[in-house]
């Protein structure tokens, strides 16, 4: 056993101690400093950076509050909303560097894509590891055990992952997990990444998840705080941006600066950047000023750096008096520190009031939604509010037929089901199909239970094997159930393996060349090495949801819901709007919970995959009975025998 002699100053005196142990300073008490203090003392930006040389956190003062919040044990989350090219990434690297240098523990960084991680993030991380003295010693000693996405620094790992890398996301626990570009990740249908990130910090009492992004879509208003008089963003239910919704759940700090004339602090935003109505684009932009909400005086570009240096992050209920933040925040009990920063306080001389005004003027005059969104999101860090095509809630009520939930109208010839999988429940739709393009909602609801556990899937077993209708031969059963596999792939595959031909796993896509296609996948069953193949059905989500919305608004009324259908179902059916951007790209904007809409779209796709759409459209209901020929329903073991998804 190695014996080490320790001096009174905490240094190792033994010649037998590893050199890297001495160099890394593991035997010293960690310095009590925040990420910005660590960066000012230790970090050097390499040649090729925007400002190479000694790092200065004062250049981006609006980043200091969230860097300090990241080492505050009261906060479980730190949420950052700001424009691009704003010093956000460098500040997040400071948080990572301080933890690896001063208080070592594993760190996980999640970016939107593999390319972003390997070509952008990893080189910058390596540059920091090589230039900060303490980190350089730890990294050099263990560099042989490092790879492109896994860096060993003095005994702990910094892992780099991306939204589509399930292996990396399911790796070891970490004290800090960073989810960068949250809105890009959720736009790629990886919305569960933030939940996965939080799960990785579970074993650390001071575990922190950091979420950062420029925002995207949403409709918000401002309000004046009744006590402080500061104008803040008002929380809204009409926000689709994932990062903005996370920000609303937290302390809701906003970066405020003092007016150089009346000295009252205010929050800059696009609404108070104004320019003349007459003149060329260049003339109007050159005359742009930021107008103080209190005294109404125009603030010029020459004042921006000075007032920004005096800025403070204010939550609702706080104000500034003699340079100090006063008051008690309305959100003081939140365990999430969240901060929003306007693009009008950028440290970059390029992003002047004139520059932003010119981009805004051109975007608004073009009328191009993509250009307007680009300036608001990327340059200003604000939401872009758009409206698209969606039915109204009242139209759902108008679709009520002369039957009740659970009853099977005479015209029903085929039954399919759609299931949307959430973390803690299965949301299902059961729909009957008849001739002439008619269809009836027979049943809907939620099966509650953690979907990585077996119990809720046993309930789905029972639902799938249920019959509908009073007596034979009118009693029908579900001919096909389509289940979304995007969130819980393993249990969905196991369930569909058990119910082959009756249940199919699906994966939604924004756009496909055809409405659906199938590909074979191999699934390990019951933990055995033998692999069995099932079909994964890829479906065009735009086609499916567009069909449902078109039927709701169909003047011929061929899409039916039962009498007394509840408000929750109705609201979820219209909770997404279809937007066709100027580029021709179609996007769906989520305005609230939309699980029933997703399940209805899957029930429709289940019917299409059976090939019955043309038959059902062929003749009026009263003139034909559908002939359903398919493989006999297989005999099943008792529910509960599938346990292959449990880990």
C-alpha positions, 0 to 999 in steps of 0.5 A: 500500500502506498503511504503518503506524507502530507505537509502542514500546507496540504502538499504531498511530500512522498516521492512515491506519489504520482506526479499527476496527483501532485500537479493536479493538486488533489490534496488541496482544498478546492477554492471557493469561487464561482465560474466567472471567478474561475474563468477570470483567474484561469482561462485563456482564449486561444488564437482564432477566438473573437477576443483571444487572450485572458478571459474577461467575464466583464465583457458579458456581464449578463452571463455572470448571474447564471454562472453563479447560480450554477454553483448555488446548491438551492438551484436544481436547474439553470435555464438560459434564454438569449440570442445566438453569438452572445457568449452563452457557450463560453459561459457554459464552458466556464461552469464546466471548467470550474467544476472539473478543476475546483470540485471534481465530478462527472459532467455530461454535455448534450448538443443538438447533433453529432456534427455540432458536437464533433466539429464545434463543441469538442474542439472548444472544450479541448482548447479550454482543457489545454489552456487552463493550467489546473485542467491542463495538468489533469487532462495531460495525465490521463489523455491516453484514456480520452476519446472524441466524446469522452474526456478523462480529466484527473479521474472523472469524465466529461462526456459529450453526447447529442440528442439522437445518441441513446447510449451516451444519454443513458451513460453514467450519472453526472453532477452537471448535465448541460442541454444546449440548444433545447429548442433545436432538440425538441424540434427534432422530436427529442423532447424527452432529452431534458427529462433524461438529463435530469435523471442523470443527476439523481445521485448527486445532492448538488446535481444541476441541469443547465438548459440553454437555447435561443427561443422559437415560437410563442405568443407573450405579452408584457405587464408592469409589476404593481410594486416595482414598476418594472415591465416584465414578460407575462407568463403565457399558455400560448408558447411552443418554445421549449426553452421559454416554457422552462424559463417560465417555470423558474425565477424569470430573471430578466437583464435590466439596465439603467437609463443614462438620463433618469437612472431607472432600471428597465428591461430592453426589448424590441418594442422600445427600439424605435426609428423614424417612419420616413426615409430609406432603410439606412436612414431610419436604422441610423436614427434608431434609439432605445427609448426608456419606458420611464422618462421616454428619452432616447438612448444612443448607441454610445451609452450601451456599453456603460449601462450594460456594465451596470446591468442587473438580473431582476426577477418580478418583485425586485428593483435596483436602488443605489446599485443594489438589487432590492425586494423579494422576488415573487418567484423566490421559492423556485428551485430553477434559476431562469434568465432572459437576455435581450439582444439589444445588450450584446457585447459585440460592437457589430450588433448595434441598435442600428444593425438590429433596426436595419434587419428588423425594418427589412424583415418587416417590409419583406413580409417574409415570416422566416426573415422576421422569425430569424431576427426576433429569435436569433438577434433579439432572443424573443419569441415569434408569434404566428397563427396557422390553420387549425379547427376551433373547439366548437367544431368538435362539439358539432361533430357529435353523433347519435351515440354514446362512448363505448357504443358501436354505430351500425355503420362501423365495419372496422376498428383501429386504435392509436396510442401516444406514449408519455412518461407516466401514461398511455393516451389511447383512441379507438375509432370505428370506420365505415363506408363513404369515408365515415368514422366514429370515435368509439372510446378514448382515455388514459392508462396511468402508470410509468411506461417503463414498467410492466403494469400499464402495458398489461392494461393495454393488453386488456384494451387491445383484446376487448370486443365492441358491440352488444352481441355476435355477429355485431361485436367487433374487435380492434383490427390494428393498434398503432403505437408511437415508439418515439419515447419508450422504444423498448416497451413498445417493441416488446408489446408489439412483438407479443401482439404481432399483426395486431399492434405495430410500432410507429415513428413519426416524421415531418415529411416523407415521400409517401404516407407510410413505409415499413422497415424490419427491425431486430429486437432482443426478446425476454433478454435472450440472445436470439433476435426476432424481427418486427416491422417498424412503420414510419408515418408522415405526421403531416399527412396524418394530422392534416387528414384529422383536422380536415375531417373535423372541418368537413361540411359533409360531417363524416367524422363523428365523436360521441355525445358528451365528449369532454373538453379535454379531448376537444382542446387537445384535438385543436392544440396544434396549428399547421404552418406553411413557411415561405420556403414551403416547409410545413411545421406544426406549432404545439399550443398545448397538450396534443396527445389525443390528436397524435393518437387520432392520427395514429388510428387513421394510419393504422387503418391505412396500413391495413389497406382498407381506405379505398374499400371504405371510401367506395360505397355508402354505408347502407349499401355494403358490408365490409369484408375483412379477411385477415390472419386469425387472431392469435392465441396469447399467453396471460397478460404480464409475461413480457418483461424484456423492456425492464432494466 
